[in-house]
Amino acid sequence: MMNAAGLFDIQGQNAIVTGAANGIGRAMAEVLLANGANVTLVDLDRSVLALAQALDGSPGRAQGVVADVADAAQLTEAMARAYGWQGRMDIVCANAGKGAGAGPLNPAGALAAVSPQEWTGIVELNLTSVFNTIQMAASYMRPQKSGRIIVTSSVAGLRGETMVGYAYAATKAATANLVRQAAIELSRDNVLINAIAPGPIRTNIGNGRMHDGTVEEAFAGRVPLGRIGEPEEIKGVTMLLASAASSYITGAVIPIDGGCNACG
Ligand SMILES: NC(=O)c1ccc[n+]([C@@H]2O[C@H](COP(=O)([O-])OP(=O)(O)OC[C@H]3O[C@@H](n4cnc5c(N)ncnc54)[C@H](O)[C@@H]3O)[C@@H](O)[C@H]2O)c1
């Protein structure tokens, strides 16, 4: 019988996390490192370099890469750096993403206010870069006959949501079904792909609006647990989906949302 340490053992595995300089991606990188994986932290924000240096040896090894994952060439280069480190690709967290401004009941977020540029920018990052990350991850993992891909979707992709913009809700729903679709194919090679669907989490998303007391209260009032979540609270499911503990889970979209998903 495997104990919890054995079930969740990821020692020495090679991982990459996009959007790792802040918030949810940082929490994912921290927990993988704390459990002995070696992690390439990728971010547009140059602070990822200092963060990787600070986390290196805790006890996993960390390297930072500055890249815009919405640029396919930069993403390819970052993935190659991660793979080249150990000649393997075990865990890929396709996490980088951004908010799309106000929700549909706010004039600034209404249908008529969404510009083609805004729409395209969100689709390129929140959906196309996730597809590209999955495609590249699969090309490394399939020959190994193993691998774990974790996509950060959102509870706003599981139902309508007054507090987020159109492009956000649409792209997050698309990533959830992208994960289900890819699970069908990648299962053949023992590559497991799942999504997390966070509810409101205290990060820098939306220009830091989750740190604003009024916005926080508005979100918290709609969460059965009565509060917004902390990035730390993403760590448990990250470990589940990265490890042998989830060996029979693929194509799942797991809410981490204080119960929002249960009551709409
Ligand atoms: N915070 C929430 O309430 C919440 C809820 C559901 C889903 N999410 C999702 O979680 C993911 C992480 O967001 P967060 O809340 O931690 O926000 P965050 O802004 O704190 O962190 C996002 C990180 O991604 C990086 N990033 C943005 N664009 C990038 C690009 N083009 N290339 C590389 N890196 C880029 C940012 O620099 C930042 O470090 C996103 O996909 C977001 O949609 C967040």
The ligand as a Tripos MOL2 file, in Angstrom:
@<TRIPOS>MOLECULE
LIG
   44    48     1     0     0
SMALL
NO_CHARGES

@<TRIPOS>ATOM
      1 N1         -7.1590   35.2910   -9.4370 N.am      1 LIG1
      2 C1         -8.3410   34.7910   -9.7680 C.2       1 LIG1
      3 O1         -9.3670   35.1360   -9.1690 O.2       1 LIG1
      4 C2         -8.4420   33.7670  -10.8700 C.ar      1 LIG1
      5 C3         -9.6020   33.0000  -10.9540 C.ar      1 LIG1
      6 C4         -9.7080   32.0400  -11.9500 C.ar      1 LIG1
      7 C5         -8.6660   31.8510  -12.8310 C.ar      1 LIG1
      8 N2         -7.5470   32.6020  -12.7370 N.ar      1 LIG1
      9 C6         -6.4710   32.3500  -13.7120 C.3       1 LIG1
     10 O2         -5.2730   32.0910  -13.0440 O.3       1 LIG1
     11 C7         -4.1800   32.3590  -13.9200 C.3       1 LIG1
     12 C8         -3.1370   33.1550  -13.1700 C.3       1 LIG1
     13 O3         -3.6690   34.4240  -12.8460 O.3       1 LIG1
     14 P1         -3.4500   35.1110  -11.4240 P.3       1 LIG1
     15 O4         -4.7790   35.2920  -10.8370 O.co2     1 LIG1
     16 O5         -2.3910   34.4070  -10.6760 O.co2     1 LIG1
     17 O6         -2.9920   36.5600  -11.9140 O.3       1 LIG1
     18 P2         -1.6230   37.3680  -11.7100 P.3       1 LIG1
     19 O7         -1.8050   38.5800  -12.5490 O.co2     1 LIG1
     20 O8         -1.3310   37.5290  -10.2620 O.co2     1 LIG1
     21 O9         -0.5250   36.4190  -12.3550 O.3       1 LIG1
     22 C9         -0.4870   36.1730  -13.7370 C.3       1 LIG1
     23 C10         0.9590   36.0830  -14.1810 C.3       1 LIG1
     24 O10         0.9640   35.7980  -15.5960 O.3       1 LIG1
     25 C11         1.9480   36.6330  -16.1980 C.3       1 LIG1
     26 N3          1.6280   36.8530  -17.6110 N.ar      1 LIG1
     27 C12         0.6160   37.6100  -18.1190 C.ar      1 LIG1
     28 N4          0.6810   37.6240  -19.4470 N.ar      1 LIG1
     29 C13         1.7410   36.8550  -19.7970 C.ar      1 LIG1
     30 C14         2.3190   36.4940  -21.0340 C.ar      1 LIG1
     31 N5          1.8070   36.9310  -22.1930 N.pl3     1 LIG1
     32 N6          3.3890   35.6810  -21.0390 N.ar      1 LIG1
     33 C15         3.9330   35.2540  -19.8550 C.ar      1 LIG1
     34 N7          3.4260   35.5610  -18.6590 N.ar      1 LIG1
     35 C16         2.3460   36.3540  -18.6300 C.ar      1 LIG1
     36 C17         1.9060   37.9160  -15.4020 C.3       1 LIG1
     37 O11         3.0810   38.6820  -15.5790 O.3       1 LIG1
     38 C18         1.7220   37.3890  -13.9900 C.3       1 LIG1
     39 O12         2.9650   37.1300  -13.3540 O.3       1 LIG1
     40 C19        -4.7740   33.0850  -15.1270 C.3       1 LIG1
     41 O13        -4.9290   32.1710  -16.1950 O.3       1 LIG1
     42 C20        -6.1250   33.5260  -14.6150 C.3       1 LIG1
     43 O14        -7.0660   33.6970  -15.6310 O.3       1 LIG1
     44 C21        -7.4120   33.5640  -11.7700 C.ar      1 LIG1
@<TRIPOS>BOND
     1     1     2 1
     2     2     3 2
     3     2     4 1
     4     4     5 ar
     5     4    44 ar
     6     5     6 ar
     7     6     7 ar
     8     7     8 ar
     9     8     9 1
    10     8    44 ar
    11     9    10 1
    12     9    42 1
    13    10    11 1
    14    11    12 1
    15    11    40 1
    16    12    13 1
    17    13    14 1
    18    14    15 2
    19    14    16 1
    20    14    17 1
    21    17    18 1
    22    18    19 2
    23    18    20 1
    24    18    21 1
    25    21    22 1
    26    22    23 1
    27    23    24 1
    28    23    38 1
    29    24    25 1
    30    25    26 1
    31    25    36 1
    32    26    27 ar
    33    26    35 ar
    34    27    28 ar
    35    28    29 ar
    36    29    30 ar
    37    29    35 ar
    38    30    31 1
    39    30    32 ar
    40    32    33 ar
    41    33    34 ar
    42    34    35 ar
    43    36    37 1
    44    36    38 1
    45    38    39 1
    46    40    41 1
    47    40    42 1
    48    42    43 1
@<TRIPOS>SUBSTRUCTURE
     1 LIG1         1 GROUP 0 **** ****
